[in-house]
Amino acid sequence: MNISENLEKIRRTVPEGVTLVAVSKTKPVEDLQAAYDAGQRVFGENHALEMRDKHQVLPADIQWHFIGHLQTNKIKYIAPFVSLIHSVDSQKLLHEINKEARKHNRVIDCLLQFHIATEETKFGLDYAEASEMLRSEDYKTMENINIVGVMGMATNTDDMSLVRSEFRNLKGIFEQLKAEFFADKQDFTQISMGMSHDYPIAIEEGSTLVRVGSAIFGARNYNI
Ligand SMILES: *Cc1c(COP(=O)(O)O)cnc(C)c1O
């Protein structure tokens, strides 16, 4: 298994306009450095402390994307440097991200995570919750966050027609939000969907950010 070869192979399948996020969670910094040396600059992590630790030792021009469930008491570890948070799944979380971003005089780009899978376990908003949040007075006062799109995870299944319909649903949510809340906002453009086993379908359905881990870095071992 060779990280730079894997990256090269995947890049050939990712069209211009779609960003490849290299999901490096659980992987050692040597593996991230190998991907960096092969030209990769966007990395995705799902634990705040792990991301902070890797950020401290790896090159400064890496763009760090947070892709996992984020607890409000962990925002402070990533607020100084995170470039995009994919996983905003509550108003409380957005409120707290805004607070931490303000402390660092930053505006943090965020995606709203939607629940599109049939599985109960996946985090995410539904349209009514997002809509309520975007209409709230609280949201209108948040000057240190910038919502640039949506994110979703399809059901973990081999049924690719189900996966495709879930991606299509997310694209529909994006279009609806854009029309209803972000019509004047030029940078509301991002749809984060697709992982190692389903990213080609996600791209066909309009993804602009694919989050690919094991196809680049190999299978993860959670027991070490
Ligand atoms: C782990 C993870 C990925 C990458 O999964 P792979 O199947 O290894 O490509 C993508 N998105 C999220 C939210 C993840 O947690």
The ligand as a Gaussian input file, in Angstrom:
#p B3LYP/6-31G(d) Opt

LIG

0 1
 C      -14.104000       8.245000       8.472000
 C      -14.948000       9.199000       7.716000
 C      -14.823000       9.320000       6.327000
 C      -13.876000       8.496000       5.485000
 O      -14.281000       7.169000       5.416000
 P      -13.566000       6.125000       4.427000
 O      -14.593000       5.065000       4.237000
 O      -12.352000       5.639000       5.122000
 O      -13.255000       6.844000       3.174000
 C      -15.624000      10.265000       5.685000
 N      -16.489000      11.031000       6.368000
 C      -16.645000      10.941000       7.693000
 C      -17.614000      11.820000       8.376000
 C      -15.877000      10.015000       8.417000
 O      -16.044000       9.937000       9.745000

